[in-house]
Amino acid sequence: MSKKADTDLVTEVDFECERMCRQVIAERFPDHDVLAEELGQEAPLDRPSRWRWVFDPIDGTTNYVHGLPIFCASLGLEIDGRTEVGAVYDPTRRELFTAERDEGACLNGNRLTVSVTRRLIDALVVTGFPYDVGQRADDLVELFGAFLGRARAVRRLGSAALDLCYVAAGRFDSFWEQHLKPWDVSAGALIVTEAGGRITGMDGSPFDPEAAHLVASNGPLHDEMLTVIREFRAARTRKRTHV
């Protein structure tokens, strides 16, 4: 195990899984690009391809290192810049979440649907923090607190890909997070939408995996989630203005 930073861990398993995936893709699809967490972007033909695989070998590495069984592997296939196929595998529970655009989402072959919760006060929501949370603690923790006062309960599991899959499966009603990377969300975002959910940026903008922030929900809760964020940000702006 090594460290990218004091709180950002990487294991040999991360590297080995990524190398294996890259090798398989290179053999089967030599004209495809790969974007993955540990080794970055690879374009074998030195020019952009229509096809790009976006891969995170272990999403939830800190959990994995500490023996906490909440981690997964996430793989999405983009075609012309849009994710068309996604898969997230949780080895500890042997759960494989999959989706294909316009074909729905499944868990181990069984169709997934989001929850029907309509009010935030009745909802179980989830969020995540970046590895450098200590440098951004005020904003992140205060927004967490804003949701604590509005939702039934708030959780933080440590794997954005599983958070998204759990929204798709109806285990969570909503999810928000910022400071994300494309490999965190490429597959999971498609799984949410194909399960009937909604996903946007935290400002309500169309979802963009490069934008580093999102809100994913069952749909009925989405506007209320965005309202909490908007009101929180407005209050922070007023506070700064009066300091």
Secondary structure by P-SEA (a helix, b strand, c coil): cccccccccccaaaaaaaaaaaaaaaaccccbbbbbccccccccccccccbbbbbbcccaaaaaaacccccbbbbbbbccccccbbbbbbcccccccccccccccccccbbbbbbccccccccccccccccccccaaaaaaaaaaaaaaccccccccccaaaaaaaaaaccccccccccccccccaaaaaaaaaacccccccccccccccccccccccccaaaaaaaaaaaaaaaaaaaaaac
